[in-house]
Amino acid sequence: MVTRERVQSVLDRIRPLIQSDGGDIELVDVVDNKAKVRLTGNCVGCPSAQMTLYFGVEMTLKDEIPELEELVVV
């Protein structure tokens, strides 16, 4: 089962890497095995943000929480 606590735990480990570039990621909600996140700081409008999200954050989340279906940016 995908829980807010499990997703938050993974994001807390990833967060320092994102913050080192002046951005941040915030967990908004977990609904129906989907995690909703919001990017802040330098990540907003950054052309590399989508790659970071899907090839970094989403892959890490799915590795550690296999039942996670999707990472949604809100």
PyMOL Python script that loads the backbone (N, CA, C, O; Angstrom):
from pymol import cmd

cmd.read_pdbstr("""\
ATOM      1  N   MET A   1       0.839  -1.187   0.000  1.00  0.00           N
ATOM      2  CA  MET A   1       0.000   0.000   0.000  1.00  0.00           C
ATOM      3  C   MET A   1       0.884   1.252   0.000  1.00  0.00           C
ATOM      4  O   MET A   1       1.834   1.362   0.776  1.00  0.00           O
ATOM      5  N   VAL A   2       0.555   2.168  -0.870  1.00  0.00           N
ATOM      6  CA  VAL A   2       1.291   3.432  -0.934  1.00  0.00           C
ATOM      7  C   VAL A   2       0.717   4.355   0.136  1.00  0.00           C
ATOM      8  O   VAL A   2      -0.469   4.684   0.122  1.00  0.00           O
ATOM      9  N   THR A   3       1.574   4.762   1.056  1.00  0.00           N
ATOM     10  CA  THR A   3       1.137   5.678   2.107  1.00  0.00           C
ATOM     11  C   THR A   3       1.929   6.971   2.012  1.00  0.00           C
ATOM     12  O   THR A   3       3.023   7.020   1.449  1.00  0.00           O
ATOM     13  N   ARG A   4       1.361   7.982   2.563  1.00  0.00           N
ATOM     14  CA  ARG A   4       2.026   9.289   2.603  1.00  0.00           C
ATOM     15  C   ARG A   4       3.376   9.180   3.310  1.00  0.00           C
ATOM     16  O   ARG A   4       4.354   9.799   2.889  1.00  0.00           O
ATOM     17  N   GLU A   5       3.427   8.393   4.380  1.00  0.00           N
ATOM     18  CA  GLU A   5       4.646   8.249   5.162  1.00  0.00           C
ATOM     19  C   GLU A   5       5.755   7.592   4.348  1.00  0.00           C
ATOM     20  O   GLU A   5       6.908   8.017   4.423  1.00  0.00           O
ATOM     21  N   ARG A   6       5.423   6.566   3.572  1.00  0.00           N
ATOM     22  CA  ARG A   6       6.426   5.887   2.755  1.00  0.00           C
ATOM     23  C   ARG A   6       6.977   6.819   1.681  1.00  0.00           C
ATOM     24  O   ARG A   6       8.189   6.886   1.475  1.00  0.00           O
ATOM     25  N   VAL A   7       6.094   7.530   1.003  1.00  0.00           N
ATOM     26  CA  VAL A   7       6.527   8.460  -0.043  1.00  0.00           C
ATOM     27  C   VAL A   7       7.363   9.585   0.569  1.00  0.00           C
ATOM     28  O   VAL A   7       8.405   9.949   0.023  1.00  0.00           O
ATOM     29  N   GLN A   8       6.922  10.127   1.680  1.00  0.00           N
ATOM     30  CA  GLN A   8       7.641  11.220   2.334  1.00  0.00           C
ATOM     31  C   GLN A   8       9.040  10.776   2.746  1.00  0.00           C
ATOM     32  O   GLN A   8       9.992  11.550   2.641  1.00  0.00           O
ATOM     33  N   SER A   9       9.169   9.548   3.211  1.00  0.00           N
ATOM     34  CA  SER A   9      10.467   9.023   3.627  1.00  0.00           C
ATOM     35  C   SER A   9      11.456   9.003   2.460  1.00  0.00           C
ATOM     36  O   SER A   9      12.618   9.376   2.622  1.00  0.00           O
ATOM     37  N   VAL A  10      11.001   8.573   1.299  1.00  0.00           N
ATOM     38  CA  VAL A  10      11.870   8.559   0.109  1.00  0.00           C
ATOM     39  C   VAL A  10      12.196   9.988  -0.319  1.00  0.00           C
ATOM     40  O   VAL A  10      13.350  10.297  -0.617  1.00  0.00           O
ATOM     41  N   LEU A  11      11.199  10.852  -0.352  1.00  0.00           N
ATOM     42  CA  LEU A  11      11.432  12.242  -0.749  1.00  0.00           C
ATOM     43  C   LEU A  11      12.409  12.940   0.196  1.00  0.00           C
ATOM     44  O   LEU A  11      13.213  13.763  -0.239  1.00  0.00           O
ATOM     45  N   ASP A  12      12.341  12.613   1.481  1.00  0.00           N
ATOM     46  CA  ASP A  12      13.252  13.229   2.445  1.00  0.00           C
ATOM     47  C   ASP A  12      14.712  12.868   2.151  1.00  0.00           C
ATOM     48  O   ASP A  12      15.617  13.656   2.425  1.00  0.00           O
ATOM     49  N   ARG A  13      14.934  11.674   1.592  1.00  0.00           N
ATOM     50  CA  ARG A  13      16.300  11.279   1.234  1.00  0.00           C
ATOM     51  C   ARG A  13      16.756  11.944  -0.060  1.00  0.00           C
ATOM     52  O   ARG A  13      17.945  12.218  -0.225  1.00  0.00           O
ATOM     53  N   ILE A  14      15.831  12.204  -0.978  1.00  0.00           N
ATOM     54  CA  ILE A  14      16.143  12.826  -2.264  1.00  0.00           C
ATOM     55  C   ILE A  14      16.278  14.340  -2.135  1.00  0.00           C
ATOM     56  O   ILE A  14      17.062  14.965  -2.850  1.00  0.00           O
ATOM     57  N   ARG A  15      15.520  14.916  -1.234  1.00  0.00           N
ATOM     58  CA  ARG A  15      15.418  16.372  -1.083  1.00  0.00           C
ATOM     59  C   ARG A  15      16.758  17.113  -1.039  1.00  0.00           C
ATOM     60  O   ARG A  15      16.873  18.144  -1.702  1.00  0.00           O
ATOM     61  N   PRO A  16      17.770  16.659  -0.305  1.00  0.00           N
ATOM     62  CA  PRO A  16      19.031  17.412  -0.272  1.00  0.00           C
ATOM     63  C   PRO A  16      19.666  17.605  -1.651  1.00  0.00           C
ATOM     64  O   PRO A  16      20.295  18.633  -1.902  1.00  0.00           O
ATOM     65  N   LEU A  17      19.509  16.639  -2.531  1.00  0.00           N
ATOM     66  CA  LEU A  17      20.059  16.777  -3.887  1.00  0.00           C
ATOM     67  C   LEU A  17      19.344  17.886  -4.652  1.00  0.00           C
ATOM     68  O   LEU A  17      19.976  18.664  -5.366  1.00  0.00           O
ATOM     69  N   ILE A  18      18.045  17.951  -4.500  1.00  0.00           N
ATOM     70  CA  ILE A  18      17.256  18.980  -5.184  1.00  0.00           C
ATOM     71  C   ILE A  18      17.548  20.347  -4.569  1.00  0.00           C
ATOM     72  O   ILE A  18      17.675  21.343  -5.282  1.00  0.00           O
ATOM     73  N   GLN A  19      17.652  20.386  -3.253  1.00  0.00           N
ATOM     74  CA  GLN A  19      17.920  21.646  -2.565  1.00  0.00           C
ATOM     75  C   GLN A  19      19.310  22.183  -2.884  1.00  0.00           C
ATOM     76  O   GLN A  19      19.530  23.393  -2.830  1.00  0.00           O
ATOM     77  N   SER A  20      20.239  21.312  -3.212  1.00  0.00           N
ATOM     78  CA  SER A  20      21.593  21.771  -3.529  1.00  0.00           C
ATOM     79  C   SER A  20      21.620  22.624  -4.798  1.00  0.00           C
ATOM     80  O   SER A  20      22.561  23.386  -5.018  1.00  0.00           O
ATOM     81  N   ASP A  21      20.586  22.493  -5.632  1.00  0.00           N
ATOM     82  CA  ASP A  21      20.458  23.327  -6.833  1.00  0.00           C
ATOM     83  C   ASP A  21      19.486  24.481  -6.630  1.00  0.00           C
ATOM     84  O   ASP A  21      19.125  25.166  -7.587  1.00  0.00           O
ATOM     85  N   GLY A  22      19.059  24.701  -5.387  1.00  0.00           N
ATOM     86  CA  GLY A  22      18.186  25.833  -5.086  1.00  0.00           C
ATOM     87  C   GLY A  22      16.702  25.547  -5.235  1.00  0.00           C
ATOM     88  O   GLY A  22      15.887  26.468  -5.183  1.00  0.00           O
ATOM     89  N   GLY A  23      16.342  24.294  -5.419  1.00  0.00           N
ATOM     90  CA  GLY A  23      14.929  23.941  -5.556  1.00  0.00           C
ATOM     91  C   GLY A  23      14.457  23.123  -4.378  1.00  0.00           C
ATOM     92  O   GLY A  23      15.179  22.943  -3.397  1.00  0.00           O
ATOM     93  N   ASP A  24      13.246  22.632  -4.485  1.00  0.00           N
ATOM     94  CA  ASP A  24      12.698  21.757  -3.451  1.00  0.00           C
ATOM     95  C   ASP A  24      11.509  21.012  -4.033  1.00  0.00           C
ATOM     96  O   ASP A  24      10.974  21.385  -5.077  1.00  0.00           O
ATOM     97  N   ILE A  25      11.104  19.958  -3.346  1.00  0.00           N
ATOM     98  CA  ILE A  25       9.951  19.176  -3.746  1.00  0.00           C
ATOM     99  C   ILE A  25       9.083  18.960  -2.518  1.00  0.00           C
ATOM    100  O   ILE A  25       9.583  18.640  -1.440  1.00  0.00           O
ATOM    101  N   GLU A  26       7.794  19.137  -2.685  1.00  0.00           N
ATOM    102  CA  GLU A  26       6.843  19.047  -1.575  1.00  0.00           C
ATOM    103  C   GLU A  26       5.794  17.998  -1.915  1.00  0.00           C
ATOM    104  O   GLU A  26       5.213  18.023  -3.000  1.00  0.00           O
ATOM    105  N   LEU A  27       5.552  17.080  -0.992  1.00  0.00           N
ATOM    106  CA  LEU A  27       4.497  16.092  -1.169  1.00  0.00           C
ATOM    107  C   LEU A  27       3.164  16.749  -0.857  1.00  0.00           C
ATOM    108  O   LEU A  27       2.953  17.242   0.251  1.00  0.00           O
ATOM    109  N   VAL A  28       2.266  16.755  -1.831  1.00  0.00           N
ATOM    110  CA  VAL A  28       0.956  17.376  -1.664  1.00  0.00           C
ATOM    111  C   VAL A  28      -0.058  16.357  -1.172  1.00  0.00           C
ATOM    112  O   VAL A  28      -0.826  16.633  -0.251  1.00  0.00           O
ATOM    113  N   ASP A  29      -0.061  15.165  -1.794  1.00  0.00           N
ATOM    114  CA  ASP A  29      -1.063  14.162  -1.434  1.00  0.00           C
ATOM    115  C   ASP A  29      -0.665  12.816  -2.026  1.00  0.00           C
ATOM    116  O   ASP A  29       0.139  12.744  -2.955  1.00  0.00           O
ATOM    117  N   VAL A  30      -1.234  11.764  -1.479  1.00  0.00           N
ATOM    118  CA  VAL A  30      -1.115  10.420  -2.035  1.00  0.00           C
ATOM    119  C   VAL A  30      -2.536   9.887  -2.165  1.00  0.00           C
ATOM    120  O   VAL A  30      -3.247   9.729  -1.172  1.00  0.00           O
ATOM    121  N   VAL A  31      -2.946   9.608  -3.424  1.00  0.00           N
ATOM    122  CA  VAL A  31      -4.302   9.148  -3.695  1.00  0.00           C
ATOM    123  C   VAL A  31      -4.238   8.049  -4.740  1.00  0.00           C
ATOM    124  O   VAL A  31      -3.590   8.208  -5.774  1.00  0.00           O
ATOM    125  N   ASP A  32      -4.911   6.930  -4.473  1.00  0.00           N
ATOM    126  CA  ASP A  32      -5.015   5.834  -5.445  1.00  0.00           C
ATOM    127  C   ASP A  32      -3.657   5.418  -5.998  1.00  0.00           C
ATOM    128  O   ASP A  32      -3.498   5.302  -7.213  1.00  0.00           O
ATOM    129  N   ASN A  33      -2.691   5.195  -5.140  1.00  0.00           N
ATOM    130  CA  ASN A  33      -1.343   4.767  -5.530  1.00  0.00           C
ATOM    131  C   ASN A  33      -0.627   5.760  -6.431  1.00  0.00           C
ATOM    132  O   ASN A  33       0.253   5.380  -7.203  1.00  0.00           O
ATOM    133  N   LYS A  34      -0.999   7.025  -6.336  1.00  0.00           N
ATOM    134  CA  LYS A  34      -0.340   8.099  -7.079  1.00  0.00           C
ATOM    135  C   LYS A  34       0.117   9.152  -6.077  1.00  0.00           C
ATOM    136  O   LYS A  34      -0.626   9.531  -5.171  1.00  0.00           O
ATOM    137  N   ALA A  35       1.351   9.619  -6.254  1.00  0.00           N
ATOM    138  CA  ALA A  35       1.886  10.666  -5.388  1.00  0.00           C
ATOM    139  C   ALA A  35       1.809  11.991  -6.130  1.00  0.00           C
ATOM    140  O   ALA A  35       2.253  12.100  -7.273  1.00  0.00           O
ATOM    141  N   LYS A  36       1.247  12.986  -5.480  1.00  0.00           N
ATOM    142  CA  LYS A  36       1.158  14.329  -6.054  1.00  0.00           C
ATOM    143  C   LYS A  36       2.185  15.202  -5.363  1.00  0.00           C
ATOM    144  O   LYS A  36       2.221  15.295  -4.136  1.00  0.00           O
ATOM    145  N   VAL A  37       3.029  15.848  -6.177  1.00  0.00           N
ATOM    146  CA  VAL A  37       4.100  16.687  -5.633  1.00  0.00           C
ATOM    147  C   VAL A  37       4.065  18.067  -6.277  1.00  0.00           C
ATOM    148  O   VAL A  37       3.475  18.273  -7.337  1.00  0.00           O
ATOM    149  N   ARG A  38       4.714  18.993  -5.601  1.00  0.00           N
ATOM    150  CA  ARG A  38       4.836  20.366  -6.108  1.00  0.00           C
ATOM    151  C   ARG A  38       6.318  20.734  -6.061  1.00  0.00           C
ATOM    152  O   ARG A  38       6.998  20.490  -5.064  1.00  0.00           O
ATOM    153  N   LEU A  39       6.797  21.311  -7.128  1.00  0.00           N
ATOM    154  CA  LEU A  39       8.169  21.803  -7.175  1.00  0.00           C
ATOM    155  C   LEU A  39       8.187  23.263  -6.750  1.00  0.00           C
ATOM    156  O   LEU A  39       7.262  24.017  -7.053  1.00  0.00           O
ATOM    157  N   THR A  40       9.244  23.658  -6.044  1.00  0.00           N
ATOM    158  CA  THR A  40       9.374  25.047  -5.613  1.00  0.00           C
ATOM    159  C   THR A  40      10.809  25.515  -5.865  1.00  0.00           C
ATOM    160  O   THR A  40      11.671  24.733  -6.265  1.00  0.00           O
ATOM    161  N   GLY A  41      11.038  26.774  -5.628  1.00  0.00           N
ATOM    162  CA  GLY A  41      12.376  27.347  -5.777  1.00  0.00           C
ATOM    163  C   GLY A  41      12.839  27.346  -7.223  1.00  0.00           C
ATOM    164  O   GLY A  41      12.050  27.586  -8.137  1.00  0.00           O
ATOM    165  N   ASN A  42      14.117  27.075  -7.426  1.00  0.00           N
ATOM    166  CA  ASN A  42      14.695  27.096  -8.767  1.00  0.00           C
ATOM    167  C   ASN A  42      14.125  26.019  -9.687  1.00  0.00           C
ATOM    168  O   ASN A  42      14.311  26.088 -10.902  1.00  0.00           O
ATOM    169  N   CYS A  43      13.439  25.031  -9.129  1.00  0.00           N
ATOM    170  CA  CYS A  43      12.858  23.966  -9.959  1.00  0.00           C
ATOM    171  C   CYS A  43      11.694  24.481 -10.809  1.00  0.00           C
ATOM    172  O   CYS A  43      11.413  23.937 -11.877  1.00  0.00           O
ATOM    173  N   VAL A  44      11.031  25.513 -10.342  1.00  0.00           N
ATOM    174  CA  VAL A  44       9.893  26.065 -11.070  1.00  0.00           C
ATOM    175  C   VAL A  44      10.405  26.690 -12.360  1.00  0.00           C
ATOM    176  O   VAL A  44      11.203  27.627 -12.330  1.00  0.00           O
ATOM    177  N   GLY A  45       9.950  26.178 -13.475  1.00  0.00           N
ATOM    178  CA  GLY A  45      10.346  26.717 -14.765  1.00  0.00           C
ATOM    179  C   GLY A  45      11.688  26.218 -15.286  1.00  0.00           C
ATOM    180  O   GLY A  45      12.100  26.600 -16.381  1.00  0.00           O
ATOM    181  N   CYS A  46      12.364  25.387 -14.537  1.00  0.00           N
ATOM    182  CA  CYS A  46      13.658  24.861 -14.980  1.00  0.00           C
ATOM    183  C   CYS A  46      13.435  23.811 -16.064  1.00  0.00           C
ATOM    184  O   CYS A  46      12.622  22.905 -15.884  1.00  0.00           O
ATOM    185  N   PRO A  47      14.145  23.920 -17.185  1.00  0.00           N
ATOM    186  CA  PRO A  47      13.960  22.949 -18.266  1.00  0.00           C
ATOM    187  C   PRO A  47      14.371  21.527 -17.881  1.00  0.00           C
ATOM    188  O   PRO A  47      13.903  20.564 -18.489  1.00  0.00           O
ATOM    189  N   SER A  48      15.225  21.391 -16.896  1.00  0.00           N
ATOM    190  CA  SER A  48      15.660  20.053 -16.467  1.00  0.00           C
ATOM    191  C   SER A  48      14.746  19.439 -15.415  1.00  0.00           C
ATOM    192  O   SER A  48      14.930  18.278 -15.049  1.00  0.00           O
ATOM    193  N   ALA A  49      13.778  20.180 -14.926  1.00  0.00           N
ATOM    194  CA  ALA A  49      12.923  19.700 -13.841  1.00  0.00           C
ATOM    195  C   ALA A  49      12.171  18.429 -14.220  1.00  0.00           C
ATOM    196  O   ALA A  49      12.060  17.514 -13.404  1.00  0.00           O
ATOM    197  N   GLN A  50      11.658  18.357 -15.432  1.00  0.00           N
ATOM    198  CA  GLN A  50      10.903  17.164 -15.839  1.00  0.00           C
ATOM    199  C   GLN A  50      11.795  15.928 -15.856  1.00  0.00           C
ATOM    200  O   GLN A  50      11.372  14.851 -15.437  1.00  0.00           O
ATOM    201  N   MET A  51      13.014  16.076 -16.334  1.00  0.00           N
ATOM    202  CA  MET A  51      13.939  14.937 -16.330  1.00  0.00           C
ATOM    203  C   MET A  51      14.267  14.513 -14.908  1.00  0.00           C
ATOM    204  O   MET A  51      14.300  13.323 -14.598  1.00  0.00           O
ATOM    205  N   THR A  52      14.509  15.489 -14.049  1.00  0.00           N
ATOM    206  CA  THR A  52      14.805  15.186 -12.651  1.00  0.00           C
ATOM    207  C   THR A  52      13.645  14.446 -12.016  1.00  0.00           C
ATOM    208  O   THR A  52      13.842  13.463 -11.301  1.00  0.00           O
ATOM    209  N   LEU A  53      12.434  14.918 -12.277  1.00  0.00           N
ATOM    210  CA  LEU A  53      11.254  14.291 -11.694  1.00  0.00           C
ATOM    211  C   LEU A  53      11.067  12.858 -12.152  1.00  0.00           C
ATOM    212  O   LEU A  53      10.877  11.957 -11.335  1.00  0.00           O
ATOM    213  N   TYR A  54      11.119  12.652 -13.437  1.00  0.00           N
ATOM    214  CA  TYR A  54      10.756  11.346 -13.942  1.00  0.00           C
ATOM    215  C   TYR A  54      11.910  10.361 -14.001  1.00  0.00           C
ATOM    216  O   TYR A  54      11.689   9.163 -13.828  1.00  0.00           O
ATOM    217  N   PHE A  55      13.132  10.818 -14.237  1.00  0.00           N
ATOM    218  CA  PHE A  55      14.259   9.894 -14.284  1.00  0.00           C
ATOM    219  C   PHE A  55      14.984   9.797 -12.952  1.00  0.00           C
ATOM    220  O   PHE A  55      15.828   8.919 -12.771  1.00  0.00           O
ATOM    221  N   GLY A  56      14.676  10.664 -12.041  1.00  0.00           N
ATOM    222  CA  GLY A  56      15.294  10.631 -10.718  1.00  0.00           C
ATOM    223  C   GLY A  56      14.298  10.295  -9.643  1.00  0.00           C
ATOM    224  O   GLY A  56      14.360   9.224  -9.040  1.00  0.00           O
ATOM    225  N   VAL A  57      13.383  11.203  -9.401  1.00  0.00           N
ATOM    226  CA  VAL A  57      12.436  11.058  -8.294  1.00  0.00           C
ATOM    227  C   VAL A  57      11.476   9.890  -8.525  1.00  0.00           C
ATOM    228  O   VAL A  57      11.348   9.023  -7.661  1.00  0.00           O
ATOM    229  N   GLU A  58      10.804   9.853  -9.671  1.00  0.00           N
ATOM    230  CA  GLU A  58       9.812   8.801  -9.908  1.00  0.00           C
ATOM    231  C   GLU A  58      10.462   7.413  -9.930  1.00  0.00           C
ATOM    232  O   GLU A  58       9.912   6.467  -9.367  1.00  0.00           O
ATOM    233  N   MET A  59      11.607   7.285 -10.565  1.00  0.00           N
ATOM    234  CA  MET A  59      12.266   5.976 -10.613  1.00  0.00           C
ATOM    235  C   MET A  59      12.687   5.513  -9.218  1.00  0.00           C
ATOM    236  O   MET A  59      12.553   4.336  -8.884  1.00  0.00           O
ATOM    237  N   THR A  60      13.192   6.438  -8.409  1.00  0.00           N
ATOM    238  CA  THR A  60      13.580   6.086  -7.045  1.00  0.00           C
ATOM    239  C   THR A  60      12.361   5.668  -6.238  1.00  0.00           C
ATOM    240  O   THR A  60      12.402   4.673  -5.513  1.00  0.00           O
ATOM    241  N   LEU A  61      11.271   6.430  -6.362  1.00  0.00           N
ATOM    242  CA  LEU A  61      10.042   6.083  -5.648  1.00  0.00           C
ATOM    243  C   LEU A  61       9.538   4.708  -6.063  1.00  0.00           C
ATOM    244  O   LEU A  61       9.168   3.901  -5.211  1.00  0.00           O
ATOM    245  N   LYS A  62       9.520   4.433  -7.368  1.00  0.00           N
ATOM    246  CA  LYS A  62       9.013   3.146  -7.854  1.00  0.00           C
ATOM    247  C   LYS A  62       9.932   1.986  -7.470  1.00  0.00           C
ATOM    248  O   LYS A  62       9.459   0.867  -7.269  1.00  0.00           O
ATOM    249  N   ASP A  63      11.234   2.236  -7.366  1.00  0.00           N
ATOM    250  CA  ASP A  63      12.153   1.192  -6.912  1.00  0.00           C
ATOM    251  C   ASP A  63      11.855   0.801  -5.478  1.00  0.00           C
ATOM    252  O   ASP A  63      11.876  -0.380  -5.129  1.00  0.00           O
ATOM    253  N   GLU A  64      11.578   1.796  -4.649  1.00  0.00           N
ATOM    254  CA  GLU A  64      11.365   1.544  -3.228  1.00  0.00           C
ATOM    255  C   GLU A  64       9.907   1.269  -2.870  1.00  0.00           C
ATOM    256  O   GLU A  64       9.622   0.646  -1.848  1.00  0.00           O
ATOM    257  N   ILE A  65       8.989   1.735  -3.712  1.00  0.00           N
ATOM    258  CA  ILE A  65       7.553   1.511  -3.486  1.00  0.00           C
ATOM    259  C   ILE A  65       6.977   1.000  -4.811  1.00  0.00           C
ATOM    260  O   ILE A  65       6.384   1.771  -5.565  1.00  0.00           O
ATOM    261  N   PRO A  66       7.148  -0.288  -5.096  1.00  0.00           N
ATOM    262  CA  PRO A  66       6.761  -0.831  -6.404  1.00  0.00           C
ATOM    263  C   PRO A  66       5.288  -0.634  -6.765  1.00  0.00           C
ATOM    264  O   PRO A  66       4.943  -0.583  -7.946  1.00  0.00           O
ATOM    265  N   GLU A  67       4.439  -0.528  -5.783  1.00  0.00           N
ATOM    266  CA  GLU A  67       3.017  -0.365  -6.081  1.00  0.00           C
ATOM    267  C   GLU A  67       2.637   1.068  -6.470  1.00  0.00           C
ATOM    268  O   GLU A  67       1.492   1.321  -6.843  1.00  0.00           O
ATOM    269  N   LEU A  68       3.586   2.005  -6.387  1.00  0.00           N
ATOM    270  CA  LEU A  68       3.337   3.384  -6.836  1.00  0.00           C
ATOM    271  C   LEU A  68       3.117   3.363  -8.335  1.00  0.00           C
ATOM    272  O   LEU A  68       3.943   2.838  -9.083  1.00  0.00           O
ATOM    273  N   GLU A  69       2.012   3.928  -8.774  1.00  0.00           N
ATOM    274  CA  GLU A  69       1.660   3.920 -10.199  1.00  0.00           C
ATOM    275  C   GLU A  69       2.206   5.129 -10.940  1.00  0.00           C
ATOM    276  O   GLU A  69       2.657   5.010 -12.080  1.00  0.00           O
ATOM    277  N   GLU A  70       2.169   6.299 -10.298  1.00  0.00           N
ATOM    278  CA  GLU A  70       2.511   7.510 -11.029  1.00  0.00           C
ATOM    279  C   GLU A  70       2.913   8.631 -10.087  1.00  0.00           C
ATOM    280  O   GLU A  70       2.428   8.721  -8.960  1.00  0.00           O
ATOM    281  N   LEU A  71       3.807   9.482 -10.569  1.00  0.00           N
ATOM    282  CA  LEU A  71       4.170  10.713  -9.882  1.00  0.00           C
ATOM    283  C   LEU A  71       3.514  11.841 -10.663  1.00  0.00           C
ATOM    284  O   LEU A  71       3.753  11.996 -11.860  1.00  0.00           O
ATOM    285  N   VAL A  72       2.688  12.627  -9.985  1.00  0.00           N
ATOM    286  CA  VAL A  72       1.928  13.699 -10.640  1.00  0.00           C
ATOM    287  C   VAL A  72       2.395  15.033 -10.085  1.00  0.00           C
ATOM    288  O   VAL A  72       2.456  15.222  -8.870  1.00  0.00           O
ATOM    289  N   VAL A  73       2.724  15.955 -10.976  1.00  0.00           N
ATOM    290  CA  VAL A  73       3.126  17.303 -10.567  1.00  0.00           C
ATOM    291  C   VAL A  73       1.894  18.196 -10.576  1.00  0.00           C
ATOM    292  O   VAL A  73       1.176  18.274 -11.573  1.00  0.00           O
ATOM    293  N   VAL A  74       1.662  18.861  -9.465  1.00  0.00           N
ATOM    294  CA  VAL A  74       0.488  19.763  -9.372  1.00  0.00           C
ATOM    295  C   VAL A  74       0.954  21.182  -9.191  1.00  0.00           C
ATOM    296  O   VAL A  74       0.132  22.093  -9.091  1.00  0.00           O
TER     297      VAL A  74
END
""", "prot")
cmd.dss("prot")
cmd.show_as("cartoon", "prot")
cmd.util.cbc("prot")
cmd.orient("prot")
